[in-house]
Every structure is written in structure tokens, then in C-alpha cells.
Amino acid sequence: MIHWFEGPLEFLLNLHLHLPNLLSGLGVVTALIGKKGDLKFNLVLFNMLSLSLYVILTAHLNSL
């Protein structure tokens, strides 16, 4: 479990349950539309990783 991510995730989940999911999805879409090259690859990669981390942590929080 990544402890430094729990605080911000809980804050976003308190605002709305699917807000982190929406932000990561929006980041992937805007990165795919944006500039080409290494920046595009890094933005897509970062947003996909954050979306995956959101899914993993929410699954862990739901199992508690």
C-alpha cells in the first residue's frame, strides 16, 4: 500500500466518489488529443498509472 497517496485520495473521494477516475480519464483524453512526441507518451503513461492506482486503492478501501 502506498501511504503517501491515501490522504489525497480520501480527500478526492470525499468530494465525489468518481472524481479521481474522471480526472485521470480526462487527462488521458487530453493527452491523446495534444502534442505528439515524448510529452504525449509521458502524459498518457502518467494518467494511465494514476487511473490504475485509483482502481487498486479504491478496491483496497472497499475491501476494508
N, C-alpha and C positions, 0 to 999 in steps of 0.2 A: 504494500500500500504506500502511496506517495503522500506523506503527511503534509507537505507544504501546499498541496493543491486542495486539501479538504476545506479550508476556510473560504477561499474564493468560490469554490463550487457550491458550498452550502449557502453563501450569500446570494449567488445567482439563482439557486433553486428556491430560495425564499421569495425572490421577486416573481418568478414564474417557473413552473416545473420544466418546461421545454426551452427556456431561454438559451442555455448553453448550446443545445442542439441547433437551434435556429441561427445563432451567431456563427457557429462553425460551418453550417451548411451555406449560409450567405457568404462566408469567407471563401469557400471552395468555388462557388459560382462566380464571384467577382474575380477570383484569381484565374479561373479558366477564361474569362472574357478579357482580362487585362493583357499587359505587355507579354511578349514572348521572351524566352530565354531562361537564364538561371533564376531570375527573380520569380517568374511564374512557377517554375518547378518547386522552389522553396516555399512559396505561399501555399500551393496545393498540398505539399507534403506536411507543412506545419498544421494547416487546418484539418487535414485528414487525421493526423496524430491527435490533435486536441479533440476531435469528434470521437475517435476511438477511446481516448482516455475518459471522456464523458460517459460513454456507454459502459465501460468497465467499472467506473466508480459508482455510477447510479445502480448498476446491478449489485455491487457490493453493499451499498446503502440499503437497497431494498431487501437484501437477504438478512439484514440485522434484525 
